[in-house]
Amino acid sequence: MVHERALAIQRKALGDDHPDVALGLINLGIVHLDTGDFAQGKLLFERALSIQEQALGPKHPLVAFSLNNLGGLNAQTGDCAKAQALFERSLAIREEVLAPDHPLIGGTLSNMGTCAMDTGDHARARELYERALAIEEKALGPDHPEVAVSLANLALAHVAAGAFPEAEALLHRALTIQEAALGPDHSATAFILKVLGTLHLEGGDPVEGLRVLERSVAIYDHHEGLQDGESDARFALAKALIRTDGDRARALAEARRAAAGYGEAGEDDVKGLAAVEAFLEEHGSDP
């Protein structure tokens, strides 16, 4: 493996505790994450963080970077309590050493918001997402794709609180940004459409949900490989087809593709896989 050879060379030339070795460990950890080996990726990230803290000091920006990444990995694997503690440490460093409107601060706040959503603290999530959005709008401008992502996150917090009109307004703004910045056929546009379509579906308008989700899935169909949000979009489309008395065979086919996607994602989508399997069991096989 290229990254393992590069890391071995760095260790030989610089020693085991050099900051550049930490970066090599991070790169190798990312490779393991990409192959679904979360345990080994986590070990490598933790080793990198230890080196950076010793070599650079506990308040270095690279330490904050590693804390944020390790927090994200713990959140992915379901340990939101540990993730939150790591995010809080990262945020404290970034708020001390960076400008108050630096986008990296917004990124950490967004990660903390996602953890709050996952643990059911929707009011806290909304507060964190609002802070992240304000920072990103100031730092990046109101029409930046990262602003669209924060708008979508904030919309999800509103959905959890039952505030559907507010969520819909945020999503339409996010969609306008992504279409203008990245194009109508970009996977990030499909992601926003997925969230908007799901909002309509769960908010009592399955016909509009079906229309929007059809567009989302059509975009995903033109991209190779599993895209962010694709499995959710296919599962939501399956539900929309059933609820509108649409093509049942296609609904089951989309649900199976969603199940395959959730299975490919591994530990990150255990809940999604369980939900789609229950859906398939309820709605049976093709006639």
N, C-alpha and C positions, 0 to 999 in steps of 0.2 A: 504494500500500500504506500502511495506517494507520501502521504502525511506522516506515516510512521517512520519512513526513511528520513524525511526532513527533520523530524523531532530527534531522531537518534544522532543526526549530524549536529544539531544545535546543542544537545546535551554534551556531546564530546568536545565541542569547541568552547562552550560557554559555562558548562557546569549545570547541575540539576536545578539550581535555584535562581537562575537568571530570568528576568522578566520576559525575554524573548522566548524562553522555553515555555513559560506560561501561555503565551499566545499560540505556540505550537500545540500545547495540550488542548486549548480551546478549539482550534481547527480540527484536531483529531476527534474531539468530543462531538463536534457538529456532524462529522462523518458517521459516527456511531448512531447519533440521533436520526439521521436520514435513513439508516437501515433498520430503525426500530429498536435499537439496543439502548434503551433509556438508562438502564442501570450503569452500564459502562460510561455512557456519556456524562451522567451525573458525577461519577467518580473522577473523571478527567476534569470537569468543571470545578469540582471542589479542590482538587490538587492545584489547579491554576490559581484559584482564589487565594489559597494558602501562600503560594509563592509571591503573588502580587502584594499581599498584606505585609509579608516580611521584607520584601525588597523595596517596595515603593512607599510603604506606610499605610495606615488604615483609612486615610482620607483622600487617597489619590483617585482621580477620575476613572482610571482603569479598574480600580477596586470596585467603584460604583457600577461600572459596566458589567463586571463579573457577577456582582451581587444581583443585579437586575436579571441577567441571563439565567443564573441559577434559580432565582425566584420563579421565572417563567417555566423552567423545567419542572420544578416541584408542583406548580399549579397544573401543568399538563398531566402530571401523574397523580393528581388528586390530593396532594398535601397542601391545601390552601393555608393552613395555619403557619407552616414553615415558610411557604412562599411569601405570605404577608410580612413576616418578620424580616425576610431578606429584602423585600421591596422597600420597607420602611428604612432599613439601613442605607440602601442605595439612594433613596430620596433625601435623607439627611445629609449625605455627602454632597449630592448634586446641588441641593439648595445652599450649601455653604460655599462651594467652590465655583459654581456657575452663575451666570446672570439669572435673575428671577424669572425671566420669560424665555429661558433656553428650552428648545423643543425636547431635549432629553428629559427634562423635568416633567414635561407633559406626557412623555412616553411611560415613565415610571408611574405617574398618577393613573394613567389608563390601565396599566397592568394591575394596579391595586384595585381599581374599580371592577375589573373582570373577576378578581378574587372575591370581592364583596358580592358580586352577582351570584357567583357559584355557591356561596355560603348562605344566600337568601337575604343578605342585608342590602335591600334594594335602595333604601334611602341613602345609605352611605355610598353606594355605587354611583347614584345620581350626582351626589356632591363631588365625588372624585372626577367623574367624567366631565362635569361642568368646569371644574378647575383646569383639567387637561385641555378642554376645548378653548377656553379663554387664552391660555398660553399659546397654543398652536395657531390660533387666529392672529395673534399679535406677532408671533415669531415668523410664521410662514405665509401669512396672508389668508384672506377669507375663502379663497378658491383653490387651495392646495389639496391634493388627494388625501393627505394625512388628516386634514380638517374633516373631510368626508367620512373617514373612518371613525373619528371621534363623534361626529354627528350620529352615525349609525349606532355606536355604543350607547350614547345618551338616549337614543330612541328606544333601545332595548330596555333600559332602566325605566323609561316611561311606560312601556308595554307591561312590565312586571307590576307596575303600580296601577294598571288599568287605565292609564291616560292615553287612550288610542289616538285622539285627534292631535295631541302634541307630538306623539311619536310619528304620525304620518307626515306632519309638516317638516320635521327634522329629516325624515328619509327622502322626501321629495327634494329638499335642498341638497342632501348628500348625492342623490342621483344626478342632479343637474351639474354638480361639480365634477363627478367622475366621468360623465359623458363628455363634458367639455375638455377636461384635462387629459383623459386617457382614451376616449372614444367609446362609441355605443356598443362595441363588441369585445371590450376588454373584460377579463375575468373579474376585475374589481367592480365593474358595473354590474355584472351578473350577481355578485355577492349582495350588493345593495338591493337589487331587484328581488333576490331571495328573501331578504329580511322584510321588504315591503309586501311581497306576496304572502308571506306567512302572517304578517300583521292583518291583512284583509281576511285571510282564511280563519284565523283564530278570533278575529273581531266580528265575525258573523256575516261576512260577504264572500262566500266561497267562489262565486262566479268571477268577481274581480280578482280574487286571489289566484284562481286558475289562469286567468289571462296574463297576469304579471309573472307567475311562476313558469308558464310556458315560454315566455321570453327569456327568463333567466336560464332555464335548462337548454334552450336553443343556443345560447351563447356558450355555455359550458361544453356543448357537443362539438364546438369548433376548436376546442383546445385539447391538446394531447396531455395525458397524465391526469391524475386526480388533483383538482383545483380546490382552493380554500372555499368551503361552503357548499361544494358541489353535492356531497351526499345529503346534506340537509335540504338542499333545493329539490333533489329527486324525491326524497321522502315526502316533503311538503306537497309536491306535485301529485304524488300517488294519493295522498289524503284528499287533495282538492278534486281529483278525478272521481273518487268514491263519493264524496259529499255532493257533487253535482250530477251524479248518475251518469258519469262519462264512461269512457272506454275502460272497462274493468280489467281486461287483459293487459292493457298498457299500464294501468295503475300497479298491477302486480309486478310487471317487468321493471318499472322504475323503482319500486320498493326493493326488488332484488339487487338492482344496481347500487342502490343506496347501502344495502347491507354489505355488499362487496367492498364498497368504499370505506364504510365504518370498520370493517374487518381489516382492511389494509392499513388504516390509521392506528390500529392496535390499542394500546392503553388509553390513548387520548379520546377515543369515542366508544367506550364500553356502554355508556348509557344510550347513545344513539343506536347502537347495534341491538340492544335489548328491546328498545321501543319498536324498531322496524320488524324484528322477529315476532313480537306480539301482534303487530299489524298483519303480518303475513299469516299468522296462525288464525287470527280472527276472520280474515277475508278469504281464506282458503286458497285452493289451487285454481288454475285456469279452468273455465267451463269446458 
